[in-house]
């Protein structure tokens, strides 16, 4: 994967998750939206934890 100077892969993925969460906020009721955002945060954290372990 090529990198863009000043922008890490983690930044790009984080922005992607933020866009998904914002998209859900527009179509899903507030209570359900919070569950989706929480789930995306957990998935994001687990993926980066696994990536860090693999790279170690």
mmJSON file of the N, C-alpha and C atoms, coordinates in Angstrom:
{"data_MODEL":{"atom_site":{
"group_PDB":["ATOM","ATOM","ATOM","ATOM","ATOM","ATOM","ATOM","ATOM","ATOM","ATOM","ATOM","ATOM","ATOM","ATOM","ATOM","ATOM","ATOM","ATOM","ATOM","ATOM","ATOM","ATOM","ATOM","ATOM","ATOM","ATOM","ATOM","ATOM","ATOM","ATOM","ATOM","ATOM","ATOM","ATOM","ATOM","ATOM","ATOM","ATOM","ATOM","ATOM","ATOM","ATOM","ATOM","ATOM","ATOM","ATOM","ATOM","ATOM","ATOM","ATOM","ATOM","ATOM","ATOM","ATOM","ATOM","ATOM","ATOM","ATOM","ATOM","ATOM","ATOM","ATOM","ATOM","ATOM","ATOM","ATOM","ATOM","ATOM","ATOM","ATOM","ATOM","ATOM","ATOM","ATOM","ATOM","ATOM","ATOM","ATOM","ATOM","ATOM","ATOM","ATOM","ATOM","ATOM","ATOM","ATOM","ATOM","ATOM","ATOM","ATOM","ATOM","ATOM","ATOM","ATOM","ATOM","ATOM","ATOM","ATOM","ATOM","ATOM","ATOM","ATOM","ATOM","ATOM","ATOM","ATOM","ATOM","ATOM","ATOM","ATOM","ATOM","ATOM","ATOM","ATOM","ATOM","ATOM","ATOM","ATOM","ATOM","ATOM","ATOM","ATOM","ATOM","ATOM","ATOM","ATOM","ATOM","ATOM","ATOM","ATOM","ATOM","ATOM","ATOM","ATOM","ATOM","ATOM","ATOM","ATOM","ATOM","ATOM","ATOM","ATOM","ATOM","ATOM","ATOM","ATOM","ATOM","ATOM","ATOM","ATOM","ATOM","ATOM","ATOM","ATOM","ATOM","ATOM","ATOM","ATOM","ATOM","ATOM","ATOM","ATOM","ATOM","ATOM","ATOM","ATOM","ATOM","ATOM"],
"id":[1,2,3,4,5,6,7,8,9,10,11,12,13,14,15,16,17,18,19,20,21,22,23,24,25,26,27,28,29,30,31,32,33,34,35,36,37,38,39,40,41,42,43,44,45,46,47,48,49,50,51,52,53,54,55,56,57,58,59,60,61,62,63,64,65,66,67,68,69,70,71,72,73,74,75,76,77,78,79,80,81,82,83,84,85,86,87,88,89,90,91,92,93,94,95,96,97,98,99,100,101,102,103,104,105,106,107,108,109,110,111,112,113,114,115,116,117,118,119,120,121,122,123,124,125,126,127,128,129,130,131,132,133,134,135,136,137,138,139,140,141,142,143,144,145,146,147,148,149,150,151,152,153,154,155,156,157,158,159,160,161,162,163,164,165,166,167,168],
"type_symbol":["N","C","C","N","C","C","N","C","C","N","C","C","N","C","C","N","C","C","N","C","C","N","C","C","N","C","C","N","C","C","N","C","C","N","C","C","N","C","C","N","C","C","N","C","C","N","C","C","N","C","C","N","C","C","N","C","C","N","C","C","N","C","C","N","C","C","N","C","C","N","C","C","N","C","C","N","C","C","N","C","C","N","C","C","N","C","C","N","C","C","N","C","C","N","C","C","N","C","C","N","C","C","N","C","C","N","C","C","N","C","C","N","C","C","N","C","C","N","C","C","N","C","C","N","C","C","N","C","C","N","C","C","N","C","C","N","C","C","N","C","C","N","C","C","N","C","C","N","C","C","N","C","C","N","C","C","N","C","C","N","C","C","N","C","C","N","C","C"],
"label_atom_id":["N","CA","C","N","CA","C","N","CA","C","N","CA","C","N","CA","C","N","CA","C","N","CA","C","N","CA","C","N","CA","C","N","CA","C","N","CA","C","N","CA","C","N","CA","C","N","CA","C","N","CA","C","N","CA","C","N","CA","C","N","CA","C","N","CA","C","N","CA","C","N","CA","C","N","CA","C","N","CA","C","N","CA","C","N","CA","C","N","CA","C","N","CA","C","N","CA","C","N","CA","C","N","CA","C","N","CA","C","N","CA","C","N","CA","C","N","CA","C","N","CA","C","N","CA","C","N","CA","C","N","CA","C","N","CA","C","N","CA","C","N","CA","C","N","CA","C","N","CA","C","N","CA","C","N","CA","C","N","CA","C","N","CA","C","N","CA","C","N","CA","C","N","CA","C","N","CA","C","N","CA","C","N","CA","C","N","CA","C","N","CA","C","N","CA","C"],
"label_alt_id":[null,null,null,null,null,null,null,null,null,null,null,null,null,null,null,null,null,null,null,null,null,null,null,null,null,null,null,null,null,null,null,null,null,null,null,null,null,null,null,null,null,null,null,null,null,null,null,null,null,null,null,null,null,null,null,null,null,null,null,null,null,null,null,null,null,null,null,null,null,null,null,null,null,null,null,null,null,null,null,null,null,null,null,null,null,null,null,null,null,null,null,null,null,null,null,null,null,null,null,null,null,null,null,null,null,null,null,null,null,null,null,null,null,null,null,null,null,null,null,null,null,null,null,null,null,null,null,null,null,null,null,null,null,null,null,null,null,null,null,null,null,null,null,null,null,null,null,null,null,null,null,null,null,null,null,null,null,null,null,null,null,null,null,null,null,null,null,null],
"label_comp_id":["UNK","UNK","UNK","UNK","UNK","UNK","UNK","UNK","UNK","UNK","UNK","UNK","UNK","UNK","UNK","UNK","UNK","UNK","UNK","UNK","UNK","UNK","UNK","UNK","UNK","UNK","UNK","UNK","UNK","UNK","UNK","UNK","UNK","UNK","UNK","UNK","UNK","UNK","UNK","UNK","UNK","UNK","UNK","UNK","UNK","UNK","UNK","UNK","UNK","UNK","UNK","UNK","UNK","UNK","UNK","UNK","UNK","UNK","UNK","UNK","UNK","UNK","UNK","UNK","UNK","UNK","UNK","UNK","UNK","UNK","UNK","UNK","UNK","UNK","UNK","UNK","UNK","UNK","UNK","UNK","UNK","UNK","UNK","UNK","UNK","UNK","UNK","UNK","UNK","UNK","UNK","UNK","UNK","UNK","UNK","UNK","UNK","UNK","UNK","UNK","UNK","UNK","UNK","UNK","UNK","UNK","UNK","UNK","UNK","UNK","UNK","UNK","UNK","UNK","UNK","UNK","UNK","UNK","UNK","UNK","UNK","UNK","UNK","UNK","UNK","UNK","UNK","UNK","UNK","UNK","UNK","UNK","UNK","UNK","UNK","UNK","UNK","UNK","UNK","UNK","UNK","UNK","UNK","UNK","UNK","UNK","UNK","UNK","UNK","UNK","UNK","UNK","UNK","UNK","UNK","UNK","UNK","UNK","UNK","UNK","UNK","UNK","UNK","UNK","UNK","UNK","UNK","UNK"],
"label_asym_id":["A","A","A","A","A","A","A","A","A","A","A","A","A","A","A","A","A","A","A","A","A","A","A","A","A","A","A","A","A","A","A","A","A","A","A","A","A","A","A","A","A","A","A","A","A","A","A","A","A","A","A","A","A","A","A","A","A","A","A","A","A","A","A","A","A","A","A","A","A","A","A","A","A","A","A","A","A","A","A","A","A","A","A","A","A","A","A","A","A","A","A","A","A","A","A","A","A","A","A","A","A","A","A","A","A","A","A","A","A","A","A","A","A","A","A","A","A","A","A","A","A","A","A","A","A","A","A","A","A","A","A","A","A","A","A","A","A","A","A","A","A","A","A","A","A","A","A","A","A","A","A","A","A","A","A","A","A","A","A","A","A","A","A","A","A","A","A","A"],
"label_entity_id":["1","1","1","1","1","1","1","1","1","1","1","1","1","1","1","1","1","1","1","1","1","1","1","1","1","1","1","1","1","1","1","1","1","1","1","1","1","1","1","1","1","1","1","1","1","1","1","1","1","1","1","1","1","1","1","1","1","1","1","1","1","1","1","1","1","1","1","1","1","1","1","1","1","1","1","1","1","1","1","1","1","1","1","1","1","1","1","1","1","1","1","1","1","1","1","1","1","1","1","1","1","1","1","1","1","1","1","1","1","1","1","1","1","1","1","1","1","1","1","1","1","1","1","1","1","1","1","1","1","1","1","1","1","1","1","1","1","1","1","1","1","1","1","1","1","1","1","1","1","1","1","1","1","1","1","1","1","1","1","1","1","1","1","1","1","1","1","1"],
"label_seq_id":[1,1,1,2,2,2,3,3,3,4,4,4,5,5,5,6,6,6,7,7,7,8,8,8,9,9,9,10,10,10,11,11,11,12,12,12,13,13,13,14,14,14,15,15,15,16,16,16,17,17,17,18,18,18,19,19,19,20,20,20,21,21,21,22,22,22,23,23,23,24,24,24,25,25,25,26,26,26,27,27,27,28,28,28,29,29,29,30,30,30,31,31,31,32,32,32,33,33,33,34,34,34,35,35,35,36,36,36,37,37,37,38,38,38,39,39,39,40,40,40,41,41,41,42,42,42,43,43,43,44,44,44,45,45,45,46,46,46,47,47,47,48,48,48,49,49,49,50,50,50,51,51,51,52,52,52,53,53,53,54,54,54,55,55,55,56,56,56],
"pdbx_PDB_ins_code":[null,null,null,null,null,null,null,null,null,null,null,null,null,null,null,null,null,null,null,null,null,null,null,null,null,null,null,null,null,null,null,null,null,null,null,null,null,null,null,null,null,null,null,null,null,null,null,null,null,null,null,null,null,null,null,null,null,null,null,null,null,null,null,null,null,null,null,null,null,null,null,null,null,null,null,null,null,null,null,null,null,null,null,null,null,null,null,null,null,null,null,null,null,null,null,null,null,null,null,null,null,null,null,null,null,null,null,null,null,null,null,null,null,null,null,null,null,null,null,null,null,null,null,null,null,null,null,null,null,null,null,null,null,null,null,null,null,null,null,null,null,null,null,null,null,null,null,null,null,null,null,null,null,null,null,null,null,null,null,null,null,null,null,null,null,null,null,null],
"Cartn_x":[0.833,0.0,0.882,0.594,1.367,0.892,1.819,1.428,1.433,0.63,0.571,1.341,2.3,3.074,2.166,2.403,1.624,0.289,-0.029,-1.309,-1.072,-1.279,-1.046,-2.274,-2.066,-3.181,-4.209,-3.738,-4.656,-5.549,-4.979,-5.776,-6.868,-6.488,-7.436,-8.57,-8.237,-9.264,-10.149,-9.524,-10.302,-11.311,-10.889,-11.802,-12.925,-12.595,-13.624,-14.675,-14.235,-15.183,-16.022,-15.412,-16.15,-17.241,-16.932,-17.929,-19.071,-18.74,-19.78,-20.688,-20.084,-20.867,-21.759,-21.229,-22.027,-23.168,-22.917,-23.967,-25.084,-24.723,-25.721,-26.525,-25.879,-26.566,-27.726,-27.621,-28.662,-29.872,-29.684,-30.784,-31.275,-30.568,-30.916,-31.293,-32.339,-32.699,-31.514,-31.528,-30.396,-29.9,-30.783,-30.354,-29.643,-30.206,-29.573,-28.275,-28.249,-27.051,-25.892,-26.144,-25.08,-24.526,-25.388,-24.928,-24.027,-24.396,-23.59,-22.233,-22.213,-20.947,-20.069,-20.667,-19.903,-19.317,-20.111,-19.627,-18.49,-18.609,-17.541,-16.261,-16.393,-15.222,-14.519,-15.282,-14.699,-14.011,-14.653,-14.056,-12.762,-12.785,-11.607,-10.469,-10.759,-9.732,-9.149,-10.012,-9.546,-8.67,-9.058,-8.283,-6.89,-6.796,-5.493,-4.649,-5.282,-4.534,-3.926,-4.716,-4.221,-3.104,-3.262,-2.229,-0.933,-1.034,0.164,0.88,0.11,0.721,1.411,0.801,1.385,2.685,2.714,3.889,5.018,4.716,5.758,6.707],
"Cartn_y":[-1.172,0.0,1.241,2.175,3.41,4.347,5.142,6.098,7.508,8.333,9.741,10.504,11.323,12.061,12.835,12.657,13.364,12.731,11.576,10.928,9.431,8.927,7.506,6.686,5.388,4.489,4.539,4.673,4.741,5.982,7.114,8.337,8.117,7.491,7.251,6.354,5.266,4.345,5.044,5.825,6.559,7.496,8.174,9.076,8.289,7.1,6.251,5.841,5.43,5.057,6.258,7.433,8.648,8.935,8.749,8.979,7.969,6.715,5.693,6.075,6.454,6.832,8.034,9.012,10.192,9.831,8.908,8.452,7.756,6.898,6.219,7.222,8.266,9.264,9.909,9.972,10.608,9.706,8.377,7.471,6.592,6.548,5.642,6.464,6.047,6.75,6.843,7.852,8.166,6.983,6.241,5.124,4.055,3.692,2.689,3.228,4.492,5.108,4.993,5.219,5.128,3.707,2.711,1.318,1.057,1.582,1.399,2.066,3.298,4.004,3.246,2.734,1.961,0.71,0.026,-1.189,-0.868,0.205,0.581,0.929,1.58,1.929,0.674,-0.317,-1.572,-2.3,-2.382,-3.049,-2.35,-1.025,-0.24,-0.511,-0.504,-0.733,-2.147,-3.134,-4.526,-4.726,-4.12,-4.288,-3.685,-2.491,-1.861,-2.57,-3.145,-3.92,-5.154,-5.813,-6.999,-6.625,-5.517,-5.063,-4.76,-4.126,-3.797,-5.066,-6.089,-7.355,-8.047,-7.994,-8.638,-7.941,-6.613,-5.86,-5.941,-6.372,-6.447,-7.591],
"Cartn_z":[0.0,0.0,0.0,-0.851,-0.893,0.209,0.729,1.76,1.191,1.788,1.412,2.48,2.099,3.099,4.057,5.361,6.372,6.706,6.098,6.348,6.515,7.71,7.963,7.576,7.418,7.119,8.24,9.474,10.613,10.512,10.082,9.896,8.849,7.757,6.668,7.136,7.83,8.324,9.349,10.231,11.229,10.586,9.539,8.825,8.164,7.664,7.057,8.069,9.269,10.315,10.737,10.772,11.141,10.107,8.828,7.78,7.876,8.186,8.352,9.514,10.636,11.814,11.512,10.803,10.454,9.51,8.596,7.695,8.447,9.396,10.222,11.031,11.535,12.358,11.598,10.29,9.486,9.264,9.351,9.0,10.143,11.251,12.345,13.575,14.311,15.547,16.516,17.37,18.243,19.063,19.723,20.581,19.76,18.63,17.777,17.195,16.87,16.32,17.299,18.582,19.578,19.641,19.496,19.483,18.279,17.127,15.916,16.078,16.584,16.782,17.771,18.846,19.83,19.191,18.379,17.723,16.762,16.002,15.076,15.824,16.973,17.775,18.265,18.716,19.196,18.056,16.902,15.74,15.343,15.305,14.945,15.923,17.205,18.227,18.108,17.938,17.837,16.608,15.498,14.27,14.424,15.002,15.165,16.213,17.236,18.227,17.567,16.728,16.03,15.059,14.359,13.424,14.155,15.306,16.088,16.537,16.93,17.353,16.184,15.022,13.843,13.449,13.539,13.13,14.147,15.378,16.424,16.184],
"occupancy":[1.0,1.0,1.0,1.0,1.0,1.0,1.0,1.0,1.0,1.0,1.0,1.0,1.0,1.0,1.0,1.0,1.0,1.0,1.0,1.0,1.0,1.0,1.0,1.0,1.0,1.0,1.0,1.0,1.0,1.0,1.0,1.0,1.0,1.0,1.0,1.0,1.0,1.0,1.0,1.0,1.0,1.0,1.0,1.0,1.0,1.0,1.0,1.0,1.0,1.0,1.0,1.0,1.0,1.0,1.0,1.0,1.0,1.0,1.0,1.0,1.0,1.0,1.0,1.0,1.0,1.0,1.0,1.0,1.0,1.0,1.0,1.0,1.0,1.0,1.0,1.0,1.0,1.0,1.0,1.0,1.0,1.0,1.0,1.0,1.0,1.0,1.0,1.0,1.0,1.0,1.0,1.0,1.0,1.0,1.0,1.0,1.0,1.0,1.0,1.0,1.0,1.0,1.0,1.0,1.0,1.0,1.0,1.0,1.0,1.0,1.0,1.0,1.0,1.0,1.0,1.0,1.0,1.0,1.0,1.0,1.0,1.0,1.0,1.0,1.0,1.0,1.0,1.0,1.0,1.0,1.0,1.0,1.0,1.0,1.0,1.0,1.0,1.0,1.0,1.0,1.0,1.0,1.0,1.0,1.0,1.0,1.0,1.0,1.0,1.0,1.0,1.0,1.0,1.0,1.0,1.0,1.0,1.0,1.0,1.0,1.0,1.0,1.0,1.0,1.0,1.0,1.0,1.0],
"B_iso_or_equiv":[0.0,0.0,0.0,0.0,0.0,0.0,0.0,0.0,0.0,0.0,0.0,0.0,0.0,0.0,0.0,0.0,0.0,0.0,0.0,0.0,0.0,0.0,0.0,0.0,0.0,0.0,0.0,0.0,0.0,0.0,0.0,0.0,0.0,0.0,0.0,0.0,0.0,0.0,0.0,0.0,0.0,0.0,0.0,0.0,0.0,0.0,0.0,0.0,0.0,0.0,0.0,0.0,0.0,0.0,0.0,0.0,0.0,0.0,0.0,0.0,0.0,0.0,0.0,0.0,0.0,0.0,0.0,0.0,0.0,0.0,0.0,0.0,0.0,0.0,0.0,0.0,0.0,0.0,0.0,0.0,0.0,0.0,0.0,0.0,0.0,0.0,0.0,0.0,0.0,0.0,0.0,0.0,0.0,0.0,0.0,0.0,0.0,0.0,0.0,0.0,0.0,0.0,0.0,0.0,0.0,0.0,0.0,0.0,0.0,0.0,0.0,0.0,0.0,0.0,0.0,0.0,0.0,0.0,0.0,0.0,0.0,0.0,0.0,0.0,0.0,0.0,0.0,0.0,0.0,0.0,0.0,0.0,0.0,0.0,0.0,0.0,0.0,0.0,0.0,0.0,0.0,0.0,0.0,0.0,0.0,0.0,0.0,0.0,0.0,0.0,0.0,0.0,0.0,0.0,0.0,0.0,0.0,0.0,0.0,0.0,0.0,0.0,0.0,0.0,0.0,0.0,0.0,0.0],
"pdbx_formal_charge":[null,null,null,null,null,null,null,null,null,null,null,null,null,null,null,null,null,null,null,null,null,null,null,null,null,null,null,null,null,null,null,null,null,null,null,null,null,null,null,null,null,null,null,null,null,null,null,null,null,null,null,null,null,null,null,null,null,null,null,null,null,null,null,null,null,null,null,null,null,null,null,null,null,null,null,null,null,null,null,null,null,null,null,null,null,null,null,null,null,null,null,null,null,null,null,null,null,null,null,null,null,null,null,null,null,null,null,null,null,null,null,null,null,null,null,null,null,null,null,null,null,null,null,null,null,null,null,null,null,null,null,null,null,null,null,null,null,null,null,null,null,null,null,null,null,null,null,null,null,null,null,null,null,null,null,null,null,null,null,null,null,null,null,null,null,null,null,null],
"auth_seq_id":[1,1,1,2,2,2,3,3,3,4,4,4,5,5,5,6,6,6,7,7,7,8,8,8,9,9,9,10,10,10,11,11,11,12,12,12,13,13,13,14,14,14,15,15,15,16,16,16,17,17,17,18,18,18,19,19,19,20,20,20,21,21,21,22,22,22,23,23,23,24,24,24,25,25,25,26,26,26,27,27,27,28,28,28,29,29,29,30,30,30,31,31,31,32,32,32,33,33,33,34,34,34,35,35,35,36,36,36,37,37,37,38,38,38,39,39,39,40,40,40,41,41,41,42,42,42,43,43,43,44,44,44,45,45,45,46,46,46,47,47,47,48,48,48,49,49,49,50,50,50,51,51,51,52,52,52,53,53,53,54,54,54,55,55,55,56,56,56],
"auth_comp_id":["UNK","UNK","UNK","UNK","UNK","UNK","UNK","UNK","UNK","UNK","UNK","UNK","UNK","UNK","UNK","UNK","UNK","UNK","UNK","UNK","UNK","UNK","UNK","UNK","UNK","UNK","UNK","UNK","UNK","UNK","UNK","UNK","UNK","UNK","UNK","UNK","UNK","UNK","UNK","UNK","UNK","UNK","UNK","UNK","UNK","UNK","UNK","UNK","UNK","UNK","UNK","UNK","UNK","UNK","UNK","UNK","UNK","UNK","UNK","UNK","UNK","UNK","UNK","UNK","UNK","UNK","UNK","UNK","UNK","UNK","UNK","UNK","UNK","UNK","UNK","UNK","UNK","UNK","UNK","UNK","UNK","UNK","UNK","UNK","UNK","UNK","UNK","UNK","UNK","UNK","UNK","UNK","UNK","UNK","UNK","UNK","UNK","UNK","UNK","UNK","UNK","UNK","UNK","UNK","UNK","UNK","UNK","UNK","UNK","UNK","UNK","UNK","UNK","UNK","UNK","UNK","UNK","UNK","UNK","UNK","UNK","UNK","UNK","UNK","UNK","UNK","UNK","UNK","UNK","UNK","UNK","UNK","UNK","UNK","UNK","UNK","UNK","UNK","UNK","UNK","UNK","UNK","UNK","UNK","UNK","UNK","UNK","UNK","UNK","UNK","UNK","UNK","UNK","UNK","UNK","UNK","UNK","UNK","UNK","UNK","UNK","UNK","UNK","UNK","UNK","UNK","UNK","UNK"],
"auth_asym_id":["A","A","A","A","A","A","A","A","A","A","A","A","A","A","A","A","A","A","A","A","A","A","A","A","A","A","A","A","A","A","A","A","A","A","A","A","A","A","A","A","A","A","A","A","A","A","A","A","A","A","A","A","A","A","A","A","A","A","A","A","A","A","A","A","A","A","A","A","A","A","A","A","A","A","A","A","A","A","A","A","A","A","A","A","A","A","A","A","A","A","A","A","A","A","A","A","A","A","A","A","A","A","A","A","A","A","A","A","A","A","A","A","A","A","A","A","A","A","A","A","A","A","A","A","A","A","A","A","A","A","A","A","A","A","A","A","A","A","A","A","A","A","A","A","A","A","A","A","A","A","A","A","A","A","A","A","A","A","A","A","A","A","A","A","A","A","A","A"],
"auth_atom_id":["N","CA","C","N","CA","C","N","CA","C","N","CA","C","N","CA","C","N","CA","C","N","CA","C","N","CA","C","N","CA","C","N","CA","C","N","CA","C","N","CA","C","N","CA","C","N","CA","C","N","CA","C","N","CA","C","N","CA","C","N","CA","C","N","CA","C","N","CA","C","N","CA","C","N","CA","C","N","CA","C","N","CA","C","N","CA","C","N","CA","C","N","CA","C","N","CA","C","N","CA","C","N","CA","C","N","CA","C","N","CA","C","N","CA","C","N","CA","C","N","CA","C","N","CA","C","N","CA","C","N","CA","C","N","CA","C","N","CA","C","N","CA","C","N","CA","C","N","CA","C","N","CA","C","N","CA","C","N","CA","C","N","CA","C","N","CA","C","N","CA","C","N","CA","C","N","CA","C","N","CA","C","N","CA","C","N","CA","C","N","CA","C","N","CA","C"],
"pdbx_PDB_model_num":[1,1,1,1,1,1,1,1,1,1,1,1,1,1,1,1,1,1,1,1,1,1,1,1,1,1,1,1,1,1,1,1,1,1,1,1,1,1,1,1,1,1,1,1,1,1,1,1,1,1,1,1,1,1,1,1,1,1,1,1,1,1,1,1,1,1,1,1,1,1,1,1,1,1,1,1,1,1,1,1,1,1,1,1,1,1,1,1,1,1,1,1,1,1,1,1,1,1,1,1,1,1,1,1,1,1,1,1,1,1,1,1,1,1,1,1,1,1,1,1,1,1,1,1,1,1,1,1,1,1,1,1,1,1,1,1,1,1,1,1,1,1,1,1,1,1,1,1,1,1,1,1,1,1,1,1,1,1,1,1,1,1,1,1,1,1,1,1]
}}}
